[in-house]
Amino acid sequence: MINSLSADLNVMRPSMVETGLEPISYNLNRKNKDLLFFELGKTYNTAGVGNYSENEHLHYILPGKVGQLTGNQTSER
């Protein structure tokens, strides 16, 4: 890309995995567990010069104990 804001932003992403792993790593390093992340976004691919494709994705990551993620969590004392 011409005039990108930084060297990290000079290409259009072919995959959403890398951008999904960054917040996971950040939170796990701070002992935050049982996380649920999602991202709506686009990826870009090419099969040669002039043959480009843009695809929309829903990317979700569920690290931790997924069985404990419920909307009705109550604690009895």
C-alpha positions as CSV (number, residue, x, y, z in Angstrom):
1,M,0.0,0.0,0.0
2,I,1.2,3.5,-0.7
3,N,1.3,6.0,2.2
4,S,0.7,3.4,5.0
5,L,0.7,4.7,8.6
6,S,3.4,2.2,9.6
7,A,5.5,-0.7,8.4
8,D,3.0,-3.1,10.0
9,L,0.1,-1.6,8.0
10,N,1.7,-1.7,4.5
11,V,-0.1,-4.9,3.4
12,M,-3.7,-5.9,3.4
13,R,-4.2,-8.9,5.7
14,P,-4.6,-12.4,4.1
15,S,-5.7,-13.9,7.4
16,M,-7.5,-12.9,10.7
17,V,-5.5,-15.3,12.9
18,E,-2.6,-12.9,13.6
19,T,-4.9,-10.0,14.7
20,G,-6.9,-12.4,16.9
21,L,-3.9,-13.8,18.7
22,E,-2.6,-10.4,19.8
23,P,-5.4,-9.6,22.3
24,I,-5.4,-13.2,23.5
25,S,-1.7,-13.1,24.3
26,Y,-2.2,-9.7,26.1
27,N,-5.0,-11.0,28.3
28,L,-3.4,-14.4,29.1
29,N,-0.1,-12.7,30.1
30,R,-2.2,-10.7,32.7
31,K,-3.9,-13.9,34.1
32,N,-7.2,-13.1,32.5
33,K,-8.8,-16.5,31.6
34,D,-12.0,-17.8,30.2
35,L,-12.1,-15.3,27.4
36,L,-14.5,-14.9,24.4
37,F,-13.3,-12.7,21.5
38,F,-14.9,-12.1,18.1
39,E,-14.1,-9.9,15.2
40,L,-15.9,-9.0,12.0
41,G,-13.6,-8.1,9.2
42,K,-12.2,-8.6,5.7
43,T,-9.3,-10.5,4.3
44,Y,-7.7,-10.0,0.9
45,N,-6.1,-12.6,-1.5
46,T,-4.6,-12.6,-4.9
47,A,-4.3,-15.3,-7.5
48,G,-2.1,-13.2,-9.7
49,V,-1.8,-9.6,-11.0
50,G,-5.3,-8.2,-11.5
51,N,-7.1,-11.2,-9.9
52,Y,-7.9,-10.0,-6.4
53,S,-10.6,-11.1,-3.9
54,E,-12.0,-9.5,-0.8
55,N,-13.8,-11.8,1.7
56,E,-15.8,-11.0,4.8
57,H,-15.4,-13.2,7.9
58,L,-16.6,-13.7,11.4
59,H,-13.6,-14.8,13.5
60,Y,-14.1,-16.0,17.1
61,I,-11.7,-17.4,19.7
62,L,-12.7,-19.1,22.9
63,P,-9.7,-19.7,25.1
64,G,-10.2,-21.1,28.6
65,K,-13.1,-23.2,30.0
66,V,-15.9,-22.7,27.4
67,G,-18.4,-24.8,29.5
68,Q,-18.4,-22.2,32.1
69,L,-19.4,-19.3,29.8
70,T,-23.2,-19.0,30.4
71,G,-25.5,-16.1,30.7
72,N,-27.0,-17.3,34.0
73,Q,-24.0,-17.4,36.3
74,T,-25.0,-17.1,39.9
75,S,-23.1,-17.7,43.1
76,E,-24.6,-19.1,46.3
77,R,-23.1,-18.1,49.6
